[in-house]
């Protein structure tokens, strides 16, 4: 090993981290590359809701990191990141010895944000990674199975907190999954209830009202009941929510929280100036007081000049940040100027299950099957940009009915 070579360490093998690594490997910088992640696979987190609902298996939305990592250029360490020791420029890991860095790219993804709601961390379920959605899928089916033994109605009640992007995508898949569960466990359809609890009537706030109402109506037609209220607690038997200044309760066998996320807690543990795990980065994606640390994805905050608010954290922005970060890391090694990050919004699509969706693409509103087809195009493009064409062919979405 050449001791005077600089070392670039990337934390996280999500959309941003893995895309940045792929770009850096092609650039062939005169540096050691390290990738650290707790898993040896990449998960298409934009499809986690499908596994949670039971309409897809975990293997369908994951692929091995070996498809991206060039072992001649990159050292992969499978471990959990505990914190960044900024003073001594090293990463503290759970199992391995600390890893020193000259340049650090943080792309650690998101964690559920419970906003201090009582009991949520203990009794609530959330869509965040493969273990969490596998647990949700098993829990829902387990509740149907329990009903066959004691016929308690709450087993067949599924409640979702939040009416945003993740909620609608999950509910869209769930409404297609429920008929199969009804058939398997011989349940009366009228006994099954799916309830979405949201503080305001403005569901899907990232879309215009026309598209949002289309999505809400589609889910309502499939049996989803929307309740205006703010979830205040959960105790394993009941969900508590406030509406019209009154406390209400709901007995439900399943409660899934989709009401918010934050950046990785590693950011907090490392002492960065942050809010909800997100650091306001500079124009070139570096940290204000340390240009050798760049942060992208869910752990970064980049201001939208039009709204004056941070851009939503999406796979789209993470991959664009990754391209910029890779360029800037290579430029720093060469002593060249870095470039500012400029986000180019390409549009967004929210799936409503199978062949239905809503979206805004290049200034055009889409809904129904055209939006669903565009969703699949976006997902396949993501697979190709990170995992390569071979991965896209193996894992891509090509059926118009799923």
N, C-alpha and C positions, 0 to 999 in steps of 0.2 A: 504493500500500500504506500502511495506517495503521500508523505505527511503534510506537505504544504498545499495540497489540493483543498479547495474550499468545499464545504459540505452544505447541500440544500436538503432540508428535511421537510417533508409534506405530511401533515397530520390529517388523516381522513381520506377514505377511498370512495367518497360519494361522487356526485356529478362534477363538482368543482375540482376536488383533489385529483381524481383519476384523469380528468381531461387535461389538467395542468401537467401531470406527469407525462402523459402521452405526447404533449407538445414539446416538453423539455427533452424527452428522449430523442425526438426527431432533430432538435436543435444541436444535440451532442455538445453540451457545454463542458468546459474543462473543470468539472466538479463531480464530487460523489453525490449520488441521488439516493435518498432514503424515503420510503413510504411506510407509514405506521397506521395500522387500523386494527381494531379488535377482531375483525372478521377476515377470512381469506377469500371473500366473495364481494362483488358489487351488487347492490340491490337497487332496482328501479323503484325508488320510493314513491314516485307518482302513481304506481300501480298497487301500493300496499292495501288500499281499500278493497281491491278485488279478492285478495287472500283473506282479509277480515270477514268479508261477506260470504266467502266460500265458493265463489265463482271461478277462482283460479288457485293453483297450488303454488307454494313458495318457490319451488324449483323453476317455475315458469318466468318469474320476474328477477331471477338472480343469475349471475354467471361468474366463473372463477376469475380472480385477479390475474392469473397466469396468462389470460388472453391479452392482457394489456402490458404487464410488467416485462421489460427487457432485463433479464437477470444479469446480463453482461454490464449493464449500466446502472441498475437500480437494486438496492438491498431492501427487501421487504421484511418488516418486523410485525408479527401478529401479536398485538398486546393492547391493553387499555391505557390511554393517556390519562394521567392523573392531573398534571399541571405543567406549566412552562416556568422554568426558573430563569427569569429574564436577566437577573444579575450575572449569572454564570453561563448564560447562553446554552442551556441544556433542557431537554424534555424529560420529565420524570414519568416513568412507566410503572405499571402495577407489578409486572413480573421480571422484566429485564432491568439491567443497569441503565442509568441515565444516558441519553443520547445527546452528544454535543452538536451544535449547529453553528454555521456562519450566517445562513439565511434560512428563515422559517416561513412556511406557508401554512396557515391554519384554515382548514376547511372541514370542520368537525360535525357539521350538520345541526339538527334541531333536537329539542326535547319538549315534551308536553309542558304547557304553562297552565297551572291550576288556579292562579290568582288568589291563593289562600283559601279556596273553598273547602270547608270542613269535610273531612273524610275522603276527599277525592284521591289523594295519593294512596290510600289503602283499599278503597272499594271501587274506584272508577277504572274503566278500561280506556285505553287510548291507542290511536293508530300512529306508531312511531318507528317500528322496525319489525323484522321478521318474527322474533319471539312474541312481540306484543300482538301482532295480527293473527298469529297461529293460536294464541291464547283466546282471542275474541271469537274466532271461528269455532273452537272447541267449546267455549262457554255457551254460545248461542245454541249449538246442537245439544249440549248437555242439558240446557233448560227445557228443550222440547222433550228430551228423554225423561226428565224428571216429571213432566206433566203426565206422561203415560202411567206413572206410578201413583201420584197423589191428586192429579187434576186440579192443582191450585192455579188459579187464573194468571197470577203474576209471572209464572214461568213463560207465558206466551206474550208478554209485554216487553217490547224492546224500545228503550228511550235513547235519544241522541241529544247531547247538549251542544248547541251551536248550529247555525244554518248557513255556514260558509262553504267554500269550495270543497274541502274534504268531506264535510257532512253530506253534501248533495251527491258527490261521487259514490260515497259509501251507500247511501240510501238507494241510489239508482241500482247498484248491484244487488243490494239486499232484497229489493222488491222482486228481483228475478230469481233469487235463491229460495225465498220463502215457500213458493208453491211446491218445490221439491221436498222441503222439510215437512210440509203439511201432508203430502202424499206418503212419505216414509213413515211418519209417526201417526198417521190416521187422525189428524186434528181437524176439527171444524174450523173452516176459514174465518168465520165470524168471531172466533175467540182470539185470533191473533191480532195484536195491535202494535203499530209502529208509530212512535210519537217523537216529534222534533221540537225541542224547547229552545227558543231564541228570544233574547231581551227585546228586540224590536221587530217590526213587521218588514224590515228591509233585508230579506234574504238575499244571498249571493251579492254582497255589496260591491264586488269588483266588476260587476256587469251593469249595463244600463237596465232600467226597470222593465223594458219590454222583454229582454232575454231572461231576466231573473223571474219574472212572472210566468213565462213559458215553462221554465224549469220547475217552479213551485207547483204549477197546475198539473204538470206531467206526473210528479210524485204524488200529489193529492189523488189523482185519478187511480193510482196504483195502491191507494190505501194509507198513505202517510198523513198523519194528522199534525198540523202545525199549531203549537201553543206558544203564545207570547208570555214570557216570564224569564226571570233571571235565576239561574240555579244558585242556591245558597248552601247546600249541603247534601251529603249522602251518607247513610249509615249501614248499608248492606241490605236493608229491607225496604227503605223508602228513599225517594228523592225529594228534596225540599226545594221549592222555588217560590219567588215572590212575583206577584202580579197584582196590579191595581192596589198597591200598598197592603196587600194581604199575603199571608203565608199559606202556601198550598203544598200538598203532598201527593206523591204518586208512587204506588207500589209497582215495581217492575223487576223482573228477574235479571234484566240486562241493562246496564247504563254505559254508554260510550261517549267519552268527552272529545269533542272536536273544536272546542271553543278558543283555542289559542296555542301557540308554540313560542319557545324562546330559543336563543342560541345555546350551544353546548355550555354546561356548567363549568367546563374546563376554563373557559374564558373568565368566569367569575373567580375561580380558585387561583388563577394566575395573576390576579390583581390589575387587570386592564380596566381602563375607564369605560364602562359599559352600561347599557340599559337593557334589561331582559336578555342578557347574554350576547348582545350585539354591540360591536365597537364601531364608532363613527370613523371610518378610514379617510385618508387623504385622497387627493385626485388620482394618485398612482396605485391605490389600494394598500398602501403601507400604513403603519401605525404612526400617529403624530409624533410621538417621542422616541421612535425607534424605526428607522427606515429599513432595517434588516428583517423586520417582521411584516409580512403581508397577510391580510385576512380577507377571505372571500366566502360567498355562500351565506348560509343562515347565521353565521357569526359576525357578519359585516353589515354595516348600515351605509348606504349610498343615497344621497338626497336627490330626489327628482326635482329638477329646477322649475318645472311647471307647477307642481303641487306644493313644493316646499317641505314635503314629507319623504321619509325613506321609501325606496322602491319595495314592493312586496318581495319576500324571499322565495324565488321560484327556481326550478332547474334551469330555466332559460337564462336568467341573469347569472346564475352560478357558472354556467359554461362559458358565457361571454367574459365574465370576470377571470375565469381560468386562463383563457387565451391571452388576456392582457397581463395577468400575473406572470405567466410563463415568459412572455416577452421581457417584462421588467426584471425578473430574476436573472435572466441571461444578460440583459443590459448592465445590471449592477456588477456582474462578474467581469464584464469586459470594460467597465468604467465608462459606459455610454449613458446618455440621459435616458431616464424612464419616460413612458408616455402616459397620459391621463386615460382613465377608463371612461368610455362613453357608451351608455346602454342604448341599444337599438331594439325597441319593442317590436316583436314580430307577431304579437297577438297571443291569445290564450283561449283554450277550449276546456270546458267542464263536461265530463261524461255524465250521462244520466242512465248508463247501463246499456249493454248490447249495442243497438244501432241508433241510439238517440244521444244528443248532446246539445250544448249551446256554446257559442264562441264568438270572439271578435278577432278577425284575421285581416290585417292590412286595411283597417278602416271599414271592413264589411261585417255585418252581423250574419251569423250562421246559426241554424238550428235544425234539429232532426237528423236525418241520415247524412246530409252533406257535412254537418259539424262533426258527426261521429267518424266519418272517413278522414277528415282533417286531423282529428285526434290521433288516429292510428298512424297517419303520415308523420306527425310530430314525434310520436313515440319511436317509430322506426328510425327517424333521423337521429334521435338521441342515441339509440343503440349503435348506429353506424359511426357517429362522431367519436364515441368513447370506446366501445368494444370492437368496432371494425365491421366490415361488410359481412364476414362469416358469422359473427355473433348476431347481427341483424337478421340474417337468413334463418338462423336456428331459433331465435327468441322473438322475432318480429311479429307484428299483428297484421295478418293479411286477409283474414276472414271478415266479411262485411257483417256477419251476424254475431260477432263477439269481439 
